[in-house]
């Protein structure tokens, strides 16, 4: 694949299980332009308490140096306990 940015993220859960939805994550390149997820290694995924999971997401025509916004929710809260994180991508 050419002109595709692939970002690999290790997602870790604490004392409570979490649910993530990588297909809804977003990326903003260094120029501020948004990119839409082209593909991911998983759909909606449950991460068990005190465990981790590695997820890869790909963005077409995107350059490194931007920010990835990812999120999910506490599994037991059924989307009420949502969270999001913004990460620098280098």
N, C-alpha and C positions, 0 to 999 in steps of 0.2 A: 504494500500500500504506500503510495506516495502522498505527501502533504497531509499526513494524518498524525495527530498528536495522541500518544497513548500514555495515560497516567495510571500508575499503579499505587493503590492505597491500602495500607494495613489498617483494618477497622478492629478495634478492641472494645469489648463490653466490660463493664465493671461488675458490681454485685447483682445488677438486674439485666435480664436479656433485652436486646434491642432489635429493632427491625429497620432495615435500610432499603432504599429504592434507588439504586444507582442510575437507572434510566431517567430519573428526574433531576439528577445533579446538573449543575451548569458550570460553564467555564467562560471567563472573560480574558481575552488575550492581552498582551502588554499594550496594545493600541486601544484597549477598552471595548473592542468589538466582541459581542457575545457569540458563543459557539454552542450548537446543540449536540447532545450525545448521539453518536452514530452507532455505537455498539457497546456492550458491556459483557463481562463474564457471568453476570447473574442478574436476575430480575429482582423482584421484592424478595429479600433474604432475611432470615432470622439469624441473629448471632447470639449464641447461648451465653449465659452469665459466665464471667471470668474466662472467656475464650476470645479468639481472634479469627479474622478472615481476611484474605487478600483479594481485592477486587481490582480489575483493570477496566477502565473506561476509555473510549476513543472519541476524538473530536476531529472532523474533517477540516482541512485548511486552517488549522490553528497552530500558533507558534508558542513555544515554551516562554515562560516569563510572566505569565498571567496569574489569575487566581481561580481556584476551583472551589465552588460552594457545594457542600454535600450535606446531607441530612437524613433524618429518620425519626423514629419515635420509640419510646419505651414500650416494649411489647405488651406488658400488662395494662398499660394505659390506653390502648387502642387509639392511637394518634393524638390523644389529649396531651401527652407528655412529649411533645415534639422538640427536636433540637436541630441546630444547623451549625456548621463550622466552615470557616473560610481559610483555605490553605494557599500558600504561595507555591507555584509550580516552577521549578528551575530546570 
